[in-house]
Amino acid sequence: DQQVKQNSPSLSVQEGRISILNCDYTNSMFDYFLWYKKYPAEGPTFLISISSIKDKNEDGRFTVFLNKSAKHLSLHIVPSQPGDSAVYFCAASVRQGAQKLVFGQGTRLTINP
Amino acid sequence: NAGVMQNPRHLVRRRGQEARLRCSPMKGHSHVYWYRQLPEEGLKFMVYLQKENIIDESGMPKERFSAEFPKEGPSILRIQQVVRGDSAAYFCASSPELAGITYEQFFGPGTRLTVL
């Protein structure tokens, strides 16, 4: 039962353009969503999060959009840089109380020069 | 200000042996989580602990796996009688307690377990 899904295993984007990574969830109890970036042989690094009371959160080149009615979120990276090449995981949890994260399968982003 | 520390980084065991994975959370963090990542998959939650307490072990296999977070010292994930299917990357994460509100979890570098 995959509660968080990232349907694109990989994405290739030209340097300087926008990267859009997508994530869908099925559990309506989730109210806190996070994006993590992971390089090979390292642990995931937190990027950005959003609470369900918002529909957008921005931090520098990274913006996360949340569409609750569609149970869909996306991460926009603009402009994309070569150092952004990594695997990106979206994760969801129930905010109240420290709760486990449910992860998607990940999307491998490659930024081409 | 050290991040989450995990050791060993790589661990090789033969079938039937025991594996012990250690995790020291970030300073000031009282919540510890263990996740497992199989090849080409996302991270799967295993167990959530606070000092001396297991809060949620719903993701942990019922047999051979155990976890603890003692009052002093690191959190330990123990796998007894390892099998080839236990080969994976095991990540520990920690978070602070902030008035009972979920906070982002900070991950360690992981322990890569290989079972021969």
Interface residues (C-beta under 8 A of the other chain):
Chain A: V4 Q6 Y32 L34 Y36 A41 E42 G43 P44 T45 F46 S49 F89 S93 V94 R95 Q96 G97 A98 Q99 K100 L101 V102 F103 G104 Q105 G106
Chain B: V4 Q6 H31 Y33 Y35 E40 E41 G42 L43 K44 F45 Y48 I55 D56 S58 G59 F91 A93 S95 E97 G100 I101 T102 Y103 E104 Q105 F106 F107 G108 P109 G110 R112
